[in-house]
Amino acid sequence: MLMFLSKGENAINEFSNHDLRKWLYRESEQAGENQQKKYSGCTTRQLKLLRAHGLIRKVPRANRSVLTEKGRKFSCSLMTASALDIKTLTEMAA
């Protein structure tokens, strides 16, 4: 999910529940109505968690969210750490 949030188009423009749901659950477009509601609920819950941790914020008067500065730093550091191997990370920490 952080890969989706840290993409340039989502860092500059806002994103919606629908945008994230299409990226997380690629099969959601062909799913039935009940399954789409389930996917939407899961996505909403994840967005609320990110908002509670201060990684995203809601855009006023719009059904969209945007990555905060804290969210940008966190996603960048997490993506960098995931690209390195364990040996390099332990050497950097020591």
A tleap script that builds the chain and sets N, CA, C and O, in Angstrom:
source leaprc.protein.ff14SB
mol = sequence {
  NMET LEU MET PHE LEU SER LYS GLY GLU ASN
  ALA ILE ASN GLU PHE SER ASN HIE ASP LEU
  ARG LYS TRP LEU TYR ARG GLU SER GLU GLN
  ALA GLY GLU ASN GLN GLN LYS LYS TYR SER
  GLY CYS THR THR ARG GLN LEU LYS LEU LEU
  ARG ALA HIE GLY LEU ILE ARG LYS VAL PRO
  ARG ALA ASN ARG SER VAL LEU THR GLU LYS
  GLY ARG LYS PHE SER CYS SER LEU MET THR
  ALA SER ALA LEU ASP ILE LYS THR LEU THR
  GLU MET ALA CALA
}
set mol.1.N position { 0.828 -1.185 0.000 }
set mol.1.CA position { 0.000 0.000 0.000 }
set mol.1.C position { 0.876 1.252 0.000 }
set mol.1.O position { 0.532 2.255 -0.626 }
set mol.2.N position { 2.016 1.192 0.709 }
set mol.2.CA position { 2.900 2.358 0.719 }
set mol.2.C position { 3.514 2.612 -0.653 }
set mol.2.O position { 3.862 3.747 -0.982 }
set mol.3.N position { 3.647 1.562 -1.448 }
set mol.3.CA position { 4.131 1.765 -2.818 }
set mol.3.C position { 3.128 2.607 -3.603 }
set mol.3.O position { 3.516 3.483 -4.376 }
set mol.4.N position { 1.848 2.341 -3.401 }
set mol.4.CA position { 0.805 3.121 -4.070 }
set mol.4.C position { 0.860 4.576 -3.618 }
set mol.4.O position { 0.780 5.493 -4.435 }
set mol.5.N position { 0.997 4.779 -2.301 }
set mol.5.CA position { 0.978 6.132 -1.758 }
set mol.5.C position { 2.201 6.939 -2.168 }
set mol.5.O position { 2.109 8.150 -2.371 }
set mol.6.N position { 3.351 6.272 -2.290 }
set mol.6.CA position { 4.571 7.009 -2.597 }
set mol.6.C position { 4.775 7.228 -4.093 }
set mol.6.O position { 5.733 7.890 -4.494 }
set mol.7.N position { 3.884 6.680 -4.927 }
set mol.7.CA position { 3.982 6.938 -6.364 }
set mol.7.C position { 3.833 8.434 -6.611 }
set mol.7.O position { 3.068 9.108 -5.921 }
set mol.8.N position { 4.550 8.943 -7.579 }
set mol.8.CA position { 4.556 10.377 -7.850 }
set mol.8.C position { 3.190 10.964 -8.130 }
set mol.8.O position { 2.873 12.057 -7.660 }
set mol.9.N position { 2.381 10.250 -8.889 }
set mol.9.CA position { 1.058 10.784 -9.237 }
set mol.9.C position { 0.171 10.916 -8.007 }
set mol.9.O position { -0.680 11.805 -7.958 }
set mol.10.N position { 0.352 10.049 -7.009 }
set mol.10.CA position { -0.455 10.130 -5.796 }
set mol.10.C position { 0.136 11.109 -4.788 }
set mol.10.O position { -0.585 11.634 -3.939 }
set mol.11.N position { 1.435 11.358 -4.873 }
set mol.11.CA position { 2.057 12.329 -3.983 }
set mol.11.C position { 1.692 13.755 -4.405 }
set mol.11.O position { 1.548 14.636 -3.558 }
set mol.12.N position { 1.544 13.976 -5.690 }
set mol.12.CA position { 1.199 15.308 -6.189 }
set mol.12.C position { -0.313 15.509 -6.170 }
set mol.12.O position { -0.810 16.493 -5.622 }
set mol.13.N position { -1.029 14.582 -6.764 }
set mol.13.CA position { -2.492 14.660 -6.801 }
set mol.13.C position { -3.068 13.885 -5.628 }
set mol.13.O position { -2.398 13.039 -5.035 }
set mol.14.N position { -4.287 14.177 -5.312 }
set mol.14.CA position { -4.948 13.431 -4.259 }
set mol.14.C position { -5.381 12.069 -4.798 }
set mol.14.O position { -5.403 11.846 -6.009 }
set mol.15.N position { -5.725 11.168 -3.885 }
set mol.15.CA position { -6.228 9.860 -4.279 }
set mol.15.C position { -7.491 9.569 -3.480 }
set mol.15.O position { -7.710 10.135 -2.410 }
set mol.16.N position { -8.310 8.684 -4.014 }
set mol.16.CA position { -9.575 8.343 -3.366 }
set mol.16.C position { -9.559 6.886 -2.927 }
set mol.16.O position { -8.646 6.127 -3.252 }
set mol.17.N position { -10.583 6.519 -2.187 }
set mol.17.CA position { -10.776 5.131 -1.776 }
set mol.17.C position { -10.828 4.245 -3.018 }
set mol.17.O position { -10.245 3.161 -3.037 }
set mol.18.N position { -11.516 4.701 -4.037 }
set mol.18.CA position { -11.668 3.928 -5.271 }
set mol.18.C position { -10.324 3.704 -5.953 }
set mol.18.O position { -10.062 2.606 -6.444 }
set mol.19.N position { -9.469 4.723 -5.994 }
set mol.19.CA position { -8.147 4.584 -6.610 }
set mol.19.C position { -7.320 3.526 -5.890 }
set mol.19.O position { -6.716 2.661 -6.524 }
set mol.20.N position { -7.296 3.601 -4.557 }
set mol.20.CA position { -6.522 2.644 -3.770 }
set mol.20.C position { -7.117 1.248 -3.887 }
set mol.20.O position { -6.377 0.270 -3.988 }
set mol.21.N position { -8.436 1.141 -3.876 }
set mol.21.CA position { -9.091 -0.163 -3.980 }
set mol.21.C position { -8.772 -0.830 -5.315 }
set mol.21.O position { -8.525 -2.035 -5.362 }
set mol.22.N position { -8.776 -0.052 -6.404 }
set mol.22.CA position { -8.438 -0.622 -7.713 }
set mol.22.C position { -7.003 -1.129 -7.733 }
set mol.22.O position { -6.713 -2.128 -8.391 }
set mol.23.N position { -6.097 -0.455 -7.022 }
set mol.23.CA position { -4.699 -0.860 -7.013 }
set mol.23.C position { -4.486 -2.072 -6.105 }
set mol.23.O position { -3.748 -2.988 -6.467 }
set mol.24.N position { -5.119 -2.089 -4.934 }
set mol.24.CA position { -4.944 -3.201 -3.996 }
set mol.24.C position { -5.635 -4.473 -4.472 }
set mol.24.O position { -5.056 -5.558 -4.428 }
set mol.25.N position { -6.859 -4.331 -4.919 }
set mol.25.CA position { -7.677 -5.476 -5.317 }
set mol.25.C position { -7.999 -5.343 -6.798 }
set mol.25.O position { -9.055 -4.829 -7.167 }
set mol.26.N position { -7.108 -5.797 -7.623 }
set mol.26.CA position { -7.274 -5.647 -9.063 }
set mol.26.C position { -8.537 -6.349 -9.577 }
set mol.26.O position { -9.110 -5.946 -10.590 }
set mol.27.N position { -8.961 -7.393 -8.875 }
set mol.27.CA position { -10.143 -8.136 -9.307 }
set mol.27.C position { -11.443 -7.487 -8.846 }
set mol.27.O position { -12.519 -8.019 -9.120 }
set mol.28.N position { -11.373 -6.349 -8.151 }
set mol.28.CA position { -12.574 -5.741 -7.579 }
set mol.28.C position { -13.549 -5.231 -8.645 }
set mol.28.O position { -14.750 -5.155 -8.388 }
set mol.29.N position { -13.058 -4.885 -9.819 }
set mol.29.CA position { -13.945 -4.378 -10.867 }
set mol.29.C position { -14.882 -5.471 -11.389 }
set mol.29.O position { -16.014 -5.182 -11.776 }
set mol.30.N position { -14.416 -6.721 -11.401 }
set mol.30.CA position { -15.243 -7.815 -11.900 }
set mol.30.C position { -16.004 -8.518 -10.777 }
set mol.30.O position { -16.806 -9.412 -11.045 }
set mol.31.N position { -15.767 -8.132 -9.535 }
set mol.31.CA position { -16.407 -8.791 -8.396 }
set mol.31.C position { -17.875 -8.387 -8.303 }
set mol.31.O position { -18.307 -7.392 -8.886 }
set mol.32.N position { -18.618 -9.182 -7.560 }
set mol.32.CA position { -20.025 -8.878 -7.345 }
set mol.32.C position { -20.191 -7.698 -6.403 }
set mol.32.O position { -19.217 -7.186 -5.851 }
set mol.33.N position { -21.435 -7.272 -6.227 }
set mol.33.CA position { -21.714 -6.090 -5.409 }
set mol.33.C position { -21.300 -6.297 -3.953 }
set mol.33.O position { -20.724 -5.398 -3.340 }
set mol.34.N position { -21.590 -7.475 -3.394 }
set mol.34.CA position { -21.218 -7.750 -2.004 }
set mol.34.C position { -19.706 -7.755 -1.828 }
set mol.34.O position { -19.194 -7.234 -0.838 }
set mol.35.N position { -18.991 -8.338 -2.779 }
set mol.35.CA position { -17.532 -8.385 -2.694 }
set mol.35.C position { -16.948 -6.979 -2.844 }
set mol.35.O position { -15.963 -6.654 -2.181 }
set mol.36.N position { -17.530 -6.144 -3.698 }
set mol.36.CA position { -17.055 -4.769 -3.846 }
set mol.36.C position { -17.239 -3.992 -2.553 }
set mol.36.O position { -16.372 -3.202 -2.177 }
set mol.37.N position { -18.362 -4.206 -1.866 }
set mol.37.CA position { -18.582 -3.544 -0.579 }
set mol.37.C position { -17.556 -3.995 0.449 }
set mol.37.O position { -17.087 -3.193 1.257 }
set mol.38.N position { -17.205 -5.282 0.420 }
set mol.38.CA position { -16.192 -5.809 1.336 }
set mol.38.C position { -14.836 -5.162 1.061 }
set mol.38.O position { -14.147 -4.733 1.986 }
set mol.39.N position { -14.461 -5.095 -0.211 }
set mol.39.CA position { -13.197 -4.455 -0.584 }
set mol.39.C position { -13.200 -2.980 -0.187 }
set mol.39.O position { -12.197 -2.468 0.310 }
set mol.40.N position { -14.311 -2.305 -0.402 }
set mol.40.CA position { -14.418 -0.890 -0.054 }
set mol.40.C position { -14.268 -0.690 1.450 }
set mol.40.O position { -13.597 0.244 1.889 }
set mol.41.N position { -14.888 -1.560 2.237 }
set mol.41.CA position { -14.775 -1.469 3.692 }
set mol.41.C position { -13.356 -1.697 4.175 }
set mol.41.O position { -12.878 -0.996 5.067 }
set mol.42.N position { -12.677 -2.679 3.587 }
set mol.42.CA position { -11.278 -2.949 3.961 }
set mol.42.C position { -10.386 -1.759 3.619 }
set mol.42.O position { -9.512 -1.385 4.401 }
set mol.43.N position { -10.610 -1.172 2.460 }
set mol.43.CA position { -9.821 -0.016 2.038 }
set mol.43.C position { -10.085 1.175 2.946 }
set mol.43.O position { -9.152 1.889 3.314 }
set mol.44.N position { -11.335 1.400 3.311 }
set mol.44.CA position { -11.688 2.496 4.214 }
set mol.44.C position { -10.999 2.322 5.558 }
set mol.44.O position { -10.480 3.286 6.121 }
set mol.45.N position { -10.991 1.106 6.072 }
set mol.45.CA position { -10.345 0.826 7.353 }
set mol.45.C position { -8.845 1.126 7.281 }
set mol.45.O position { -8.282 1.703 8.210 }
set mol.46.N position { -8.206 0.738 6.191 }
set mol.46.CA position { -6.776 0.998 6.034 }
set mol.46.C position { -6.492 2.496 5.922 }
set mol.46.O position { -5.507 2.985 6.474 }
set mol.47.N position { -7.348 3.220 5.212 }
set mol.47.CA position { -7.174 4.671 5.105 }
set mol.47.C position { -7.351 5.343 6.464 }
set mol.47.O position { -6.631 6.289 6.782 }
set mol.48.N position { -8.298 4.866 7.267 }
set mol.48.CA position { -8.497 5.430 8.605 }
set mol.48.C position { -7.276 5.196 9.483 }
set mol.48.O position { -6.900 6.073 10.260 }
set mol.49.N position { -6.653 4.025 9.370 }
set mol.49.CA position { -5.435 3.749 10.137 }
set mol.49.C position { -4.301 4.686 9.723 }
set mol.49.O position { -3.592 5.225 10.573 }
set mol.50.N position { -4.136 4.876 8.425 }
set mol.50.CA position { -3.096 5.785 7.942 }
set mol.50.C position { -3.369 7.214 8.394 }
set mol.50.O position { -2.440 7.945 8.737 }
set mol.51.N position { -4.637 7.615 8.396 }
set mol.51.CA position { -5.007 8.957 8.846 }
set mol.51.C position { -4.763 9.106 10.343 }
set mol.51.O position { -4.304 10.158 10.788 }
set mol.52.N position { -5.061 8.073 11.126 }
set mol.52.CA position { -4.857 8.122 12.574 }
set mol.52.C position { -3.376 8.232 12.926 }
set mol.52.O position { -3.021 8.846 13.933 }
set mol.53.N position { -2.520 7.646 12.109 }
set mol.53.CA position { -1.078 7.723 12.348 }
set mol.53.C position { -0.452 8.975 11.745 }
set mol.53.O position { 0.752 9.193 11.886 }
set mol.54.N position { -1.242 9.787 11.086 }
set mol.54.CA position { -0.743 11.038 10.532 }
set mol.54.C position { 0.009 10.892 9.228 }
set mol.54.O position { 0.749 11.796 8.840 }
set mol.55.N position { -0.164 9.772 8.539 }
set mol.55.CA position { 0.547 9.562 7.283 }
set mol.55.C position { -0.198 10.145 6.087 }
set mol.55.O position { 0.420 10.487 5.078 }
set mol.56.N position { -1.513 10.261 6.192 }
set mol.56.CA position { -2.308 10.916 5.160 }
set mol.56.C position { -3.273 11.879 5.837 }
set mol.56.O position { -3.529 11.779 7.037 }
set mol.57.N position { -3.800 12.805 5.062 }
set mol.57.CA position { -4.825 13.709 5.584 }
set mol.57.C position { -5.918 13.831 4.537 }
set mol.57.O position { -5.683 13.659 3.341 }
set mol.58.N position { -7.108 14.130 5.013 }
set mol.58.CA position { -8.262 14.284 4.127 }
set mol.58.C position { -8.235 15.673 3.504 }
set mol.58.O position { -7.924 16.656 4.177 }
set mol.59.N position { -8.556 15.748 2.246 }
set mol.59.CA position { -8.655 17.027 1.548 }
set mol.59.C position { -10.015 17.627 1.903 }
set mol.59.O position { -11.037 16.958 1.753 }
set mol.60.N position { -10.043 18.876 2.369 }
set mol.60.CA position { -11.323 19.489 2.750 }
set mol.60.C position { -12.311 19.538 1.583 }
set mol.60.O position { -11.939 19.832 0.447 }
set mol.61.N position { -13.562 19.247 1.885 }
set mol.61.CA position { -14.670 19.299 0.927 }
set mol.61.C position { -14.464 18.410 -0.300 }
set mol.61.O position { -14.939 18.728 -1.390 }
set mol.62.N position { -13.754 17.296 -0.117 }
set mol.62.CA position { -13.553 16.349 -1.221 }
set mol.62.C position { -13.427 14.943 -0.633 }
set mol.62.O position { -12.985 14.775 0.503 }
set mol.63.N position { -13.808 13.966 -1.395 }
set mol.63.CA position { -13.666 12.577 -0.960 }
set mol.63.C position { -12.300 12.050 -1.376 }
set mol.63.O position { -12.192 10.992 -1.997 }
set mol.64.N position { -11.263 12.796 -1.028 }
set mol.64.CA position { -9.912 12.435 -1.433 }
set mol.64.C position { -8.959 12.628 -0.266 }
set mol.64.O position { -9.258 13.352 0.684 }
set mol.65.N position { -7.805 11.971 -0.349 }
set mol.65.CA position { -6.772 12.083 0.676 }
set mol.65.C position { -5.454 12.418 0.000 }
set mol.65.O position { -5.293 12.238 -1.208 }
set mol.66.N position { -4.515 12.909 0.799 }
set mol.66.CA position { -3.198 13.252 0.282 }
set mol.66.C position { -2.153 12.834 1.313 }
set mol.66.O position { -2.424 12.840 2.513 }
set mol.67.N position { -0.978 12.477 0.854 }
set mol.67.CA position { 0.120 12.064 1.714 }
set mol.67.C position { 0.688 13.277 2.441 }
set mol.67.O position { 0.922 14.313 1.820 }
set mol.68.N position { 0.913 13.160 3.756 }
set mol.68.CA position { 1.496 14.253 4.529 }
set mol.68.C position { 3.018 14.206 4.420 }
set mol.68.O position { 3.578 13.271 3.848 }
set mol.69.N position { 3.675 15.213 4.969 }
set mol.69.CA position { 5.140 15.231 4.975 }
set mol.69.C position { 5.674 14.042 5.771 }
set mol.69.O position { 6.636 13.393 5.361 }
set mol.70.N position { 5.048 13.766 6.901 }
set mol.70.CA position { 5.432 12.602 7.715 }
set mol.70.C position { 5.244 11.312 6.915 }
set mol.70.O position { 6.077 10.408 6.983 }
set mol.71.N position { 4.165 11.231 6.171 }
set mol.71.CA position { 3.900 10.059 5.337 }
set mol.71.C position { 4.914 9.899 4.227 }
set mol.71.O position { 5.321 8.780 3.913 }
set mol.72.N position { 5.329 11.014 3.624 }
set mol.72.CA position { 6.349 10.956 2.575 }
set mol.72.C position { 7.672 10.453 3.132 }
set mol.72.O position { 8.320 9.599 2.529 }
set mol.73.N position { 8.073 10.986 4.289 }
set mol.73.CA position { 9.334 10.549 4.901 }
set mol.73.C position { 9.275 9.075 5.273 }
set mol.73.O position { 10.223 8.327 5.034 }
set mol.74.N position { 8.150 8.658 5.862 }
set mol.74.CA position { 7.997 7.272 6.289 }
set mol.74.C position { 8.017 6.317 5.101 }
set mol.74.O position { 8.715 5.304 5.133 }
set mol.75.N position { 7.265 6.628 4.064 }
set mol.75.CA position { 7.211 5.724 2.912 }
set mol.75.C position { 8.554 5.676 2.193 }
set mol.75.O position { 8.963 4.621 1.708 }
set mol.76.N position { 9.236 6.805 2.122 }
set mol.76.CA position { 10.549 6.838 1.476 }
set mol.76.C position { 11.557 5.993 2.250 }
set mol.76.O position { 12.303 5.212 1.657 }
set mol.77.N position { 11.580 6.149 3.575 }
set mol.77.CA position { 12.530 5.375 4.379 }
set mol.77.C position { 12.185 3.892 4.364 }
set mol.77.O position { 13.084 3.052 4.348 }
set mol.78.N position { 10.910 3.561 4.368 }
set mol.78.CA position { 10.506 2.155 4.330 }
set mol.78.C position { 10.847 1.522 2.987 }
set mol.78.O position { 11.300 0.378 2.941 }
set mol.79.N position { 10.639 2.244 1.908 }
set mol.79.CA position { 10.975 1.717 0.589 }
set mol.79.C position { 12.489 1.542 0.442 }
set mol.79.O position { 12.948 0.577 -0.169 }
set mol.80.N position { 13.260 2.474 1.003 }
set mol.80.CA position { 14.712 2.360 0.957 }
set mol.80.C position { 15.180 1.166 1.764 }
set mol.80.O position { 16.035 0.404 1.312 }
set mol.81.N position { 14.623 0.994 2.961 }
set mol.81.CA position { 15.007 -0.126 3.813 }
set mol.81.C position { 14.623 -1.460 3.183 }
set mol.81.O position { 15.353 -2.441 3.328 }
set mol.82.N position { 13.508 -1.511 2.497 }
set mol.82.CA position { 13.090 -2.772 1.879 }
set mol.82.C position { 13.959 -3.120 0.672 }
set mol.82.O position { 14.049 -4.287 0.291 }
set mol.83.N position { 14.593 -2.126 0.074 }
set mol.83.CA position { 15.455 -2.378 -1.077 }
set mol.83.C position { 16.829 -2.909 -0.658 }
set mol.83.O position { 17.527 -3.526 -1.463 }
set mol.84.N position { 17.217 -2.670 0.594 }
set mol.84.CA position { 18.515 -3.130 1.081 }
set mol.84.C position { 18.394 -4.529 1.664 }
set mol.84.O position { 17.307 -4.955 2.056 }
set mol.85.N position { 19.515 -5.243 1.719 }
set mol.85.CA position { 19.486 -6.554 2.352 }
set mol.85.C position { 19.768 -6.418 3.853 }
set mol.85.O position { 20.195 -5.358 4.311 }
set mol.86.N position { 19.535 -7.470 4.602 }
set mol.86.CA position { 19.643 -7.456 6.063 }
set mol.86.C position { 21.069 -7.139 6.512 }
set mol.86.O position { 21.261 -6.401 7.477 }
set mol.87.N position { 22.049 -7.679 5.836 }
set mol.87.CA position { 23.448 -7.459 6.225 }
set mol.87.C position { 23.797 -5.973 6.148 }
set mol.87.O position { 24.433 -5.437 7.056 }
set mol.88.N position { 23.391 -5.319 5.089 }
set mol.88.CA position { 23.664 -3.892 4.931 }
set mol.88.C position { 22.952 -3.079 6.001 }
set mol.88.O position { 23.519 -2.125 6.535 }
set mol.89.N position { 21.712 -3.445 6.321 }
set mol.89.CA position { 20.966 -2.727 7.354 }
set mol.89.C position { 21.617 -2.861 8.723 }
set mol.89.O position { 21.688 -1.885 9.470 }
set mol.90.N position { 22.097 -4.064 9.064 }
set mol.90.CA position { 22.746 -4.243 10.370 }
set mol.90.C position { 24.069 -3.497 10.426 }
set mol.90.O position { 24.439 -2.983 11.482 }
set mol.91.N position { 24.787 -3.427 9.320 }
set mol.91.CA position { 26.032 -2.659 9.287 }
set mol.91.C position { 25.753 -1.172 9.464 }
set mol.91.O position { 26.510 -0.471 10.136 }
set mol.92.N position { 24.671 -0.690 8.863 }
set mol.92.CA position { 24.325 0.722 8.996 }
set mol.92.C position { 23.883 1.043 10.422 }
set mol.92.O position { 24.152 2.136 10.921 }
set mol.93.N position { 23.215 0.111 11.076 }
set mol.93.CA position { 22.727 0.335 12.435 }
set mol.93.C position { 23.856 0.279 13.454 }
set mol.93.O position { 23.774 0.928 14.497 }
set mol.94.N position { 24.903 -0.477 13.175 }
set mol.94.CA position { 26.008 -0.637 14.138 }
set mol.94.C position { 26.931 0.545 14.149 }
set mol.94.O position { 27.905 0.561 14.903 }
savepdb mol mol.pdb
quit
